[in-house]
Amino acid sequence: MRAVTLVCFVFAILGGAARAAHAKPTVAILGLEVVDNGGGVDEKSTKVAKDLTEALRARAKVGTGPYTLAPGSDKDLLEMKLLSGCDNEATACMASMGTELASDKLLYGKVEKQQGGYQVTLRMLDVSSKSNEKTTTDIIPVSESTGAELQRWGKQLYNRLSGGSDQGSLVIKANVDRGTVYVDKQVKGSLVGGTARIAGLSEGSHEIAIEAEGKLRYEAKVTVSGGEETTHNAELENNAIKVGPGSGVGSGSGDGSDHVTGELGGSLIREGTVSQDEHPGSTSRALFWTSLVVTASSATGMTITGLQVRGPLREDKENAIRMWQMAHPGNDKLSGDDACTPAGDLAAMGDQLAAAVQDKCDIGKRRALVTNVLVGTTVIAAAATIVFYYKGYVSPRHSSEHASRKHRGPDVAFTPAVSPDQVGAVMRIDF
């Protein structure tokens, strides 16, 4: 019995030594002290110091960094200074506090209110060597001194002092054994036994996707915390197209228009025909009515301008010619059929009455040009109206009657084919 007891004792000692060899060093994080800069210690500064202390301790409790939080070390810096009789933060005094808290490292610091923010000064002390390892000073803006932003500052400052990483890990657990995992559209790993672990991800939001045989693609967004391990459960849905063996396949409606053949696990084929246009010639009918409106409008405009050229405008020109002839009796320069040309010559010489004749001639010519354009537009629109009427009303009816008399089946057959390995189609044209 003494031998057995001795062996058990030796094994217990060896086990404890092994655990001690692999245990992480501990760190004590003292509550940050608020510094009075002459205006007194306000409630806001006290809350910032308290919340930042909690953020530092929460980061150390995660356990993925180089240190673990020392048990029973939730003390304030000011409290420890009073208990130890230290009126300053001398290295020897702070090391004795670390020894009293049974920690390997001691993290402490101060918060001082500044214009536009809070100045935070932190130190990491090695207790055994009584030496400051790292010191950092930052100003936290007022806009980032609460909530998630202050938590982010706590993680960042702790990682800077402890040498921890800002990167995190993602563990994905899915309802499939194997699959490919994408993070931010890049392949980052594979599912093995329904689990994948992806390390080295930056802190923040990431897009993940999972592709697995027989399942629909899974997509989601996850938020990774620096220095922590985030677990995400993924539930992939079955792909209705990719089916497995073991079942038969029924047919469609029975009229031949929608028929499924094949065997599950092999090729799954869906047969059909090209759908017929329920309203043939609808575009041509719309164009027919449009061209008809254009024809009517052009014809109306042509009629109006044509009547003006041959009516009032011609009378105005003839009245102007008579006025010129009355002022120049015996002069027959403007008595010919084309009085506009000589009227222009006389107007160039300063004859005001001739200029009036030329003005009436110019108005008549412009209106005649508009009439000629409208004549051409009317002819073209009328021709288009006839063509679109035939295509929209006559041709579809003849085509339908011809098809019903001579064709019992479709001229074109379109057969899409879908299988677990391929997607395709076959088109057959009968002459």
Secondary structure as a PSIPRED ss2 file (coil, helix, strand):
# PSIPRED VFORMAT (PSIPRED V4.0)

   1 M C   1.000  0.000  0.000
   2 R H   0.000  1.000  0.000
   3 A H   0.000  1.000  0.000
   4 V H   0.000  1.000  0.000
   5 T H   0.000  1.000  0.000
   6 L H   0.000  1.000  0.000
   7 V H   0.000  1.000  0.000
   8 C H   0.000  1.000  0.000
   9 F H   0.000  1.000  0.000
  10 V H   0.000  1.000  0.000
  11 F H   0.000  1.000  0.000
  12 A H   0.000  1.000  0.000
  13 I H   0.000  1.000  0.000
  14 L H   0.000  1.000  0.000
  15 G H   0.000  1.000  0.000
  16 G H   0.000  1.000  0.000
  17 A H   0.000  1.000  0.000
  18 A H   0.000  1.000  0.000
  19 R H   0.000  1.000  0.000
  20 A H   0.000  1.000  0.000
  21 A H   0.000  1.000  0.000
  22 H H   0.000  1.000  0.000
  23 A C   1.000  0.000  0.000
  24 K C   1.000  0.000  0.000
  25 P C   1.000  0.000  0.000
  26 T E   0.000  0.000  1.000
  27 V E   0.000  0.000  1.000
  28 A E   0.000  0.000  1.000
  29 I E   0.000  0.000  1.000
  30 L C   1.000  0.000  0.000
  31 G E   0.000  0.000  1.000
  32 L C   1.000  0.000  0.000
  33 E E   0.000  0.000  1.000
  34 V E   0.000  0.000  1.000
  35 V E   0.000  0.000  1.000
  36 D C   1.000  0.000  0.000
  37 N C   1.000  0.000  0.000
  38 G C   1.000  0.000  0.000
  39 G C   1.000  0.000  0.000
  40 G C   1.000  0.000  0.000
  41 V C   1.000  0.000  0.000
  42 D C   1.000  0.000  0.000
  43 E H   0.000  1.000  0.000
  44 K H   0.000  1.000  0.000
  45 S H   0.000  1.000  0.000
  46 T H   0.000  1.000  0.000
  47 K H   0.000  1.000  0.000
  48 V H   0.000  1.000  0.000
  49 A H   0.000  1.000  0.000
  50 K H   0.000  1.000  0.000
  51 D H   0.000  1.000  0.000
  52 L H   0.000  1.000  0.000
  53 T H   0.000  1.000  0.000
  54 E H   0.000  1.000  0.000
  55 A H   0.000  1.000  0.000
  56 L H   0.000  1.000  0.000
  57 R H   0.000  1.000  0.000
  58 A H   0.000  1.000  0.000
  59 R H   0.000  1.000  0.000
  60 A H   0.000  1.000  0.000
  61 K H   0.000  1.000  0.000
  62 V C   1.000  0.000  0.000
  63 G C   1.000  0.000  0.000
  64 T C   1.000  0.000  0.000
  65 G C   1.000  0.000  0.000
  66 P C   1.000  0.000  0.000
  67 Y C   1.000  0.000  0.000
  68 T E   0.000  0.000  1.000
  69 L E   0.000  0.000  1.000
  70 A C   1.000  0.000  0.000
  71 P C   1.000  0.000  0.000
  72 G C   1.000  0.000  0.000
  73 S C   1.000  0.000  0.000
  74 D C   1.000  0.000  0.000
  75 K C   1.000  0.000  0.000
  76 D E   0.000  0.000  1.000
  77 L H   0.000  1.000  0.000
  78 L H   0.000  1.000  0.000
  79 E H   0.000  1.000  0.000
  80 M H   0.000  1.000  0.000
  81 K H   0.000  1.000  0.000
  82 L H   0.000  1.000  0.000
  83 L H   0.000  1.000  0.000
  84 S H   0.000  1.000  0.000
  85 G C   1.000  0.000  0.000
  86 C C   1.000  0.000  0.000
  87 D C   1.000  0.000  0.000
  88 N C   1.000  0.000  0.000
  89 E C   1.000  0.000  0.000
  90 A C   1.000  0.000  0.000
  91 T H   0.000  1.000  0.000
  92 A H   0.000  1.000  0.000
  93 C H   0.000  1.000  0.000
  94 M H   0.000  1.000  0.000
  95 A H   0.000  1.000  0.000
  96 S H   0.000  1.000  0.000
  97 M H   0.000  1.000  0.000
  98 G H   0.000  1.000  0.000
  99 T H   0.000  1.000  0.000
 100 E H   0.000  1.000  0.000
 101 L C   1.000  0.000  0.000
 102 A C   1.000  0.000  0.000
 103 S C   1.000  0.000  0.000
 104 D C   1.000  0.000  0.000
 105 K E   0.000  0.000  1.000
 106 L E   0.000  0.000  1.000
 107 L E   0.000  0.000  1.000
 108 Y E   0.000  0.000  1.000
 109 G E   0.000  0.000  1.000
 110 K E   0.000  0.000  1.000
 111 V E   0.000  0.000  1.000
 112 E E   0.000  0.000  1.000
 113 K E   0.000  0.000  1.000
 114 Q E   0.000  0.000  1.000
 115 Q C   1.000  0.000  0.000
 116 G C   1.000  0.000  0.000
 117 G E   0.000  0.000  1.000
 118 Y E   0.000  0.000  1.000
 119 Q E   0.000  0.000  1.000
 120 V E   0.000  0.000  1.000
 121 T E   0.000  0.000  1.000
 122 L E   0.000  0.000  1.000
 123 R E   0.000  0.000  1.000
 124 M E   0.000  0.000  1.000
 125 L E   0.000  0.000  1.000
 126 D E   0.000  0.000  1.000
 127 V C   1.000  0.000  0.000
 128 S C   1.000  0.000  0.000
 129 S C   1.000  0.000  0.000
 130 K C   1.000  0.000  0.000
 131 S E   0.000  0.000  1.000
 132 N E   0.000  0.000  1.000
 133 E E   0.000  0.000  1.000
 134 K E   0.000  0.000  1.000
 135 T E   0.000  0.000  1.000
 136 T E   0.000  0.000  1.000
 137 T E   0.000  0.000  1.000
 138 D E   0.000  0.000  1.000
 139 I E   0.000  0.000  1.000
 140 I E   0.000  0.000  1.000
 141 P E   0.000  0.000  1.000
 142 V H   0.000  1.000  0.000
 143 S H   0.000  1.000  0.000
 144 E H   0.000  1.000  0.000
 145 S C   1.000  0.000  0.000
 146 T C   1.000  0.000  0.000
 147 G H   0.000  1.000  0.000
 148 A H   0.000  1.000  0.000
 149 E H   0.000  1.000  0.000
 150 L H   0.000  1.000  0.000
 151 Q H   0.000  1.000  0.000
 152 R H   0.000  1.000  0.000
 153 W H   0.000  1.000  0.000
 154 G H   0.000  1.000  0.000
 155 K H   0.000  1.000  0.000
 156 Q H   0.000  1.000  0.000
 157 L H   0.000  1.000  0.000
 158 Y H   0.000  1.000  0.000
 159 N H   0.000  1.000  0.000
 160 R H   0.000  1.000  0.000
 161 L H   0.000  1.000  0.000
 162 S H   0.000  1.000  0.000
 163 G C   1.000  0.000  0.000
 164 G C   1.000  0.000  0.000
 165 S C   1.000  0.000  0.000
 166 D C   1.000  0.000  0.000
 167 Q C   1.000  0.000  0.000
 168 G E   0.000  0.000  1.000
 169 S E   0.000  0.000  1.000
 170 L E   0.000  0.000  1.000
 171 V E   0.000  0.000  1.000
 172 I E   0.000  0.000  1.000
 173 K E   0.000  0.000  1.000
 174 A E   0.000  0.000  1.000
 175 N C   1.000  0.000  0.000
 176 V C   1.000  0.000  0.000
 177 D C   1.000  0.000  0.000
 178 R E   0.000  0.000  1.000
 179 G E   0.000  0.000  1.000
 180 T E   0.000  0.000  1.000
 181 V E   0.000  0.000  1.000
 182 Y E   0.000  0.000  1.000
 183 V E   0.000  0.000  1.000
 184 D C   1.000  0.000  0.000
 185 K C   1.000  0.000  0.000
 186 Q E   0.000  0.000  1.000
 187 V E   0.000  0.000  1.000
 188 K E   0.000  0.000  1.000
 189 G E   0.000  0.000  1.000
 190 S E   0.000  0.000  1.000
 191 L E   0.000  0.000  1.000
 192 V E   0.000  0.000  1.000
 193 G C   1.000  0.000  0.000
 194 G C   1.000  0.000  0.000
 195 T E   0.000  0.000  1.000
 196 A E   0.000  0.000  1.000
 197 R E   0.000  0.000  1.000
 198 I E   0.000  0.000  1.000
 199 A E   0.000  0.000  1.000
 200 G E   0.000  0.000  1.000
 201 L E   0.000  0.000  1.000
 202 S C   1.000  0.000  0.000
 203 E C   1.000  0.000  0.000
 204 G E   0.000  0.000  1.000
 205 S E   0.000  0.000  1.000
 206 H E   0.000  0.000  1.000
 207 E E   0.000  0.000  1.000
 208 I E   0.000  0.000  1.000
 209 A E   0.000  0.000  1.000
 210 I E   0.000  0.000  1.000
 211 E E   0.000  0.000  1.000
 212 A C   1.000  0.000  0.000
 213 E C   1.000  0.000  0.000
 214 G C   1.000  0.000  0.000
 215 K E   0.000  0.000  1.000
 216 L C   1.000  0.000  0.000
 217 R C   1.000  0.000  0.000
 218 Y E   0.000  0.000  1.000
 219 E E   0.000  0.000  1.000
 220 A E   0.000  0.000  1.000
 221 K E   0.000  0.000  1.000
 222 V E   0.000  0.000  1.000
 223 T E   0.000  0.000  1.000
 224 V E   0.000  0.000  1.000
 225 S C   1.000  0.000  0.000
 226 G C   1.000  0.000  0.000
 227 G C   1.000  0.000  0.000
 228 E C   1.000  0.000  0.000
 229 E E   0.000  0.000  1.000
 230 T E   0.000  0.000  1.000
 231 T E   0.000  0.000  1.000
 232 H E   0.000  0.000  1.000
 233 N E   0.000  0.000  1.000
 234 A E   0.000  0.000  1.000
 235 E C   1.000  0.000  0.000
 236 L C   1.000  0.000  0.000
 237 E C   1.000  0.000  0.000
 238 N E   0.000  0.000  1.000
 239 N C   1.000  0.000  0.000
 240 A C   1.000  0.000  0.000
 241 I C   1.000  0.000  0.000
 242 K C   1.000  0.000  0.000
 243 V C   1.000  0.000  0.000
 244 G C   1.000  0.000  0.000
 245 P C   1.000  0.000  0.000
 246 G C   1.000  0.000  0.000
 247 S C   1.000  0.000  0.000
 248 G C   1.000  0.000  0.000
 249 V C   1.000  0.000  0.000
 250 G C   1.000  0.000  0.000
 251 S C   1.000  0.000  0.000
 252 G C   1.000  0.000  0.000
 253 S C   1.000  0.000  0.000
 254 G C   1.000  0.000  0.000
 255 D C   1.000  0.000  0.000
 256 G C   1.000  0.000  0.000
 257 S C   1.000  0.000  0.000
 258 D C   1.000  0.000  0.000
 259 H E   0.000  0.000  1.000
 260 V E   0.000  0.000  1.000
 261 T E   0.000  0.000  1.000
 262 G E   0.000  0.000  1.000
 263 E C   1.000  0.000  0.000
 264 L C   1.000  0.000  0.000
 265 G C   1.000  0.000  0.000
 266 G C   1.000  0.000  0.000
 267 S C   1.000  0.000  0.000
 268 L E   0.000  0.000  1.000
 269 I E   0.000  0.000  1.000
 270 R E   0.000  0.000  1.000
 271 E E   0.000  0.000  1.000
 272 G C   1.000  0.000  0.000
 273 T C   1.000  0.000  0.000
 274 V C   1.000  0.000  0.000
 275 S C   1.000  0.000  0.000
 276 Q C   1.000  0.000  0.000
 277 D C   1.000  0.000  0.000
 278 E C   1.000  0.000  0.000
 279 H C   1.000  0.000  0.000
 280 P C   1.000  0.000  0.000
 281 G C   1.000  0.000  0.000
 282 S H   0.000  1.000  0.000
 283 T H   0.000  1.000  0.000
 284 S H   0.000  1.000  0.000
 285 R H   0.000  1.000  0.000
 286 A H   0.000  1.000  0.000
 287 L H   0.000  1.000  0.000
 288 F H   0.000  1.000  0.000
 289 W H   0.000  1.000  0.000
 290 T H   0.000  1.000  0.000
 291 S H   0.000  1.000  0.000
 292 L H   0.000  1.000  0.000
 293 V H   0.000  1.000  0.000
 294 V H   0.000  1.000  0.000
 295 T H   0.000  1.000  0.000
 296 A H   0.000  1.000  0.000
 297 S H   0.000  1.000  0.000
 298 S H   0.000  1.000  0.000
 299 A H   0.000  1.000  0.000
 300 T H   0.000  1.000  0.000
 301 G H   0.000  1.000  0.000
 302 M H   0.000  1.000  0.000
 303 T H   0.000  1.000  0.000
 304 I H   0.000  1.000  0.000
 305 T H   0.000  1.000  0.000
 306 G H   0.000  1.000  0.000
 307 L H   0.000  1.000  0.000
 308 Q H   0.000  1.000  0.000
 309 V H   0.000  1.000  0.000
 310 R H   0.000  1.000  0.000
 311 G C   1.000  0.000  0.000
 312 P H   0.000  1.000  0.000
 313 L H   0.000  1.000  0.000
 314 R H   0.000  1.000  0.000
 315 E H   0.000  1.000  0.000
 316 D H   0.000  1.000  0.000
 317 K H   0.000  1.000  0.000
 318 E H   0.000  1.000  0.000
 319 N H   0.000  1.000  0.000
 320 A H   0.000  1.000  0.000
 321 I H   0.000  1.000  0.000
 322 R H   0.000  1.000  0.000
 323 M H   0.000  1.000  0.000
 324 W H   0.000  1.000  0.000
 325 Q H   0.000  1.000  0.000
 326 M H   0.000  1.000  0.000
 327 A H   0.000  1.000  0.000
 328 H C   1.000  0.000  0.000
 329 P C   1.000  0.000  0.000
 330 G C   1.000  0.000  0.000
 331 N C   1.000  0.000  0.000
 332 D C   1.000  0.000  0.000
 333 K C   1.000  0.000  0.000
 334 L C   1.000  0.000  0.000
 335 S C   1.000  0.000  0.000
 336 G C   1.000  0.000  0.000
 337 D C   1.000  0.000  0.000
 338 D C   1.000  0.000  0.000
 339 A C   1.000  0.000  0.000
 340 C H   0.000  1.000  0.000
 341 T H   0.000  1.000  0.000
 342 P H   0.000  1.000  0.000
 343 A H   0.000  1.000  0.000
 344 G H   0.000  1.000  0.000
 345 D H   0.000  1.000  0.000
 346 L H   0.000  1.000  0.000
 347 A H   0.000  1.000  0.000
 348 A H   0.000  1.000  0.000
 349 M C   1.000  0.000  0.000
 350 G C   1.000  0.000  0.000
 351 D C   1.000  0.000  0.000
 352 Q H   0.000  1.000  0.000
 353 L H   0.000  1.000  0.000
 354 A H   0.000  1.000  0.000
 355 A H   0.000  1.000  0.000
 356 A H   0.000  1.000  0.000
 357 V H   0.000  1.000  0.000
 358 Q H   0.000  1.000  0.000
 359 D H   0.000  1.000  0.000
 360 K H   0.000  1.000  0.000
 361 C H   0.000  1.000  0.000
 362 D H   0.000  1.000  0.000
 363 I H   0.000  1.000  0.000
 364 G H   0.000  1.000  0.000
 365 K H   0.000  1.000  0.000
 366 R H   0.000  1.000  0.000
 367 R H   0.000  1.000  0.000
 368 A H   0.000  1.000  0.000
 369 L H   0.000  1.000  0.000
 370 V H   0.000  1.000  0.000
 371 T H   0.000  1.000  0.000
 372 N H   0.000  1.000  0.000
 373 V H   0.000  1.000  0.000
 374 L H   0.000  1.000  0.000
 375 V H   0.000  1.000  0.000
 376 G H   0.000  1.000  0.000
 377 T H   0.000  1.000  0.000
 378 T H   0.000  1.000  0.000
 379 V H   0.000  1.000  0.000
 380 I H   0.000  1.000  0.000
 381 A H   0.000  1.000  0.000
 382 A H   0.000  1.000  0.000
 383 A H   0.000  1.000  0.000
 384 A H   0.000  1.000  0.000
 385 T H   0.000  1.000  0.000
 386 I H   0.000  1.000  0.000
 387 V H   0.000  1.000  0.000
 388 F H   0.000  1.000  0.000
 389 Y H   0.000  1.000  0.000
 390 Y H   0.000  1.000  0.000
 391 K H   0.000  1.000  0.000
 392 G H   0.000  1.000  0.000
 393 Y H   0.000  1.000  0.000
 394 V H   0.000  1.000  0.000
 395 S H   0.000  1.000  0.000
 396 P H   0.000  1.000  0.000
 397 R H   0.000  1.000  0.000
 398 H H   0.000  1.000  0.000
 399 S H   0.000  1.000  0.000
 400 S H   0.000  1.000  0.000
 401 E H   0.000  1.000  0.000
 402 H H   0.000  1.000  0.000
 403 A H   0.000  1.000  0.000
 404 S H   0.000  1.000  0.000
 405 R H   0.000  1.000  0.000
 406 K H   0.000  1.000  0.000
 407 H C   1.000  0.000  0.000
 408 R C   1.000  0.000  0.000
 409 G C   1.000  0.000  0.000
 410 P C   1.000  0.000  0.000
 411 D C   1.000  0.000  0.000
 412 V E   0.000  0.000  1.000
 413 A E   0.000  0.000  1.000
 414 F E   0.000  0.000  1.000
 415 T E   0.000  0.000  1.000
 416 P E   0.000  0.000  1.000
 417 A E   0.000  0.000  1.000
 418 V E   0.000  0.000  1.000
 419 S C   1.000  0.000  0.000
 420 P C   1.000  0.000  0.000
 421 D C   1.000  0.000  0.000
 422 Q C   1.000  0.000  0.000
 423 V E   0.000  0.000  1.000
 424 G E   0.000  0.000  1.000
 425 A E   0.000  0.000  1.000
 426 V E   0.000  0.000  1.000
 427 M E   0.000  0.000  1.000
 428 R E   0.000  0.000  1.000
 429 I E   0.000  0.000  1.000
 430 D C   1.000  0.000  0.000
 431 F C   1.000  0.000  0.000
